[in-house]
């Protein structure tokens, strides 16, 4: 931190202080992680949340420090501790993110189940509450607009699914899976249609519905009349106080009484002005009165409570003869928040009301499956039919249209359609906000704990060994496995390479000289043996070529000429390949091959070779398994080692019976690497084990598969030229070939 510019430290500190302020605001205000704003995307909602803002600022503060460190050390090799810290942070963040995603998915699914349980039959719940026990009981003949008022109340309740008492079971108890907030943000719309699919009432219209008292009834301090009316209104005509009351609270909690001034046609009231008595002022007056009977009109008049304007339409000028004044202390309002846009079964809708308007007329033909999940959104449509059969009236969702009934169909009177729009994922975000914060802090703490452990038990010892190996003192050298070229490991690698290369070069030179001496002693014998072997191996293809050439010369039938030519070409190619292998073996035995020093992964090389043999292995349904260490980097001639590995692999695939298994292993032991391939097959005889590396040796023709018998001899020479050795042994299930360098 000493070399980081002061500007970076100041900027980081400012972001941290800002984040602390956001965390404090979040903790004191208790704001949910995701705020539900109409028509906004979840990204914008997250950005507006204090908790999310605080987390982002902490991340920015850390990023500033990291940038400062990088710029301060840009001319130096990255240290292992820095790299491990970054990788640990990345790994734990990925694990944390994956874990939180899984937890959020489960919580969202749980929330979706709650929503479905609560709102699957929402239309039936509304119908039961507003219609089933009230309509058709004769009240409409006694009280004006009684049945209409039940419909007004139904669509109003259906437009407030989040506060409707019938959905209170959506909220879980404290001892359930998660302690959840007291409400879930949902949007809903409801409409009532007649039997022909014509709209009767809907929740997306703004109106007051109330039990009215005339001026005489109010002045006479009557309590109730039982007569009902509805007043449509324009939101733009609401006063600021009126908008506040209708948007942020329940009307009956802010108004004790209302006064409507306008015209009335017997059902619909056209308001010019709407006023209300403040609930707190009314309660204060009621408390001042003390105990005893009272009427709302009596309290208002006796205490001269002030009427406050909620709505006023100055443009509607009517004569005083047409204007009437109604009072009410039994009232409510249908005023619903507009839902966000969404997609339902491939069609985009502006809000929930537009979907109800689309589905409503269609459902006159009978019920159908409607629930739909789209991304973050869950749409829960429902329908309830009022129909009669054999003189009994039923309210249920089980009406399927006249064509669905074999005999007499029920008489459909009207039906209620409701759609509830909610987001289980956004609900899950809100419920898990504290979990996100706590687990993130735990993950950050875990990064520092693991960093300390790795530093004390790995980085510092490796650094000490590297520094010791760079010195000129004689030591007992370790054989660490190198993986990444970080600063500390690079020190260790350079020190180890400095001493091990000198020793390796000496061993290689001694091996080369000894090999040359042995070759010189056996040169004459090898020459005679080679001549015999070459003559033997070339005899068969040359004889075949000669016999088929004579057949061509004797003018054989035309239909056989192509076959004879193909045989001659195949034997010539076989002879050419044999000659090339013999030349390669000759150069290796003579010590005329120069090896390059390549640093490469033996495991990656092996996998690449087996990928080329994949079709042959799949054709025989072979099971190939790998047992590789985390580190398999060696220094050798990559092309020559690839030639050895390919020879071993080709033999294993070729000689393993169908359905057998091949196991490839790489082992590191005190600075040496051992590569082995074990495959299922018949065991080799003692003679075969002793001579399998000899030139032109083949166990039998059935195992040769058309080979030249030079592959293993070439492989052995390549390995020995690297200072290594080859070996073969029988196992319980087959044969194992291996080399060590």
WOUR-V879255 format. One line per field, one symbol per residue. phi: phi as a letter, one per 30 degrees, with the letter a starting at -180 (. if undefined). A space follows every 10 residues. Layout:
phi=???
This chain:
phi=.dcdeddddd dddddddddd dddddddddi dddcdccdic dddddddddd dddddddddd dddddddddd ddcdccdddd dddddddddd dddddddddd dddddddddd ddddddddbd cddddddddc cecbdicidd dcbdiddddd dddddddddb ddcdddcddd ddddcdebdc ddacdbbabb bcbdddicdc bbddccacba cccddddddd hddbcicbbb bdbcedddde dddddddcac eddcbcabbc clcbcjbccc dcbbbbcddd dddddddddi dkdabddddd ddchdddcdc bacddccbdd dddbbccabb aabcbcdddd dacbhicdbd adddddddde dddddkdadb ebcbidcbcb dabbccbbah iccbbadcbb idddcdcddd ddcabccbbc cbbedddded dceddedddd ddddddeddd ddddddcbdd dddddddddd dcddbdddbd cdbbdddddd eddddddedd dddddddddd dddddddddd dcdddddddd dddddddddd dddddddddd ddddhdeddc dddddddddd dddddddddd dddddddddd icccccccca cddddddddd ddcddddddc hdccbbbcdd cbdbcadddd dddddddddd ddddcddeid bbccbbbcbh iccccbbcbd addddddddd cdcddidbda ddddhidcic eddddddddd ddicbcabad cdclbbcabb b
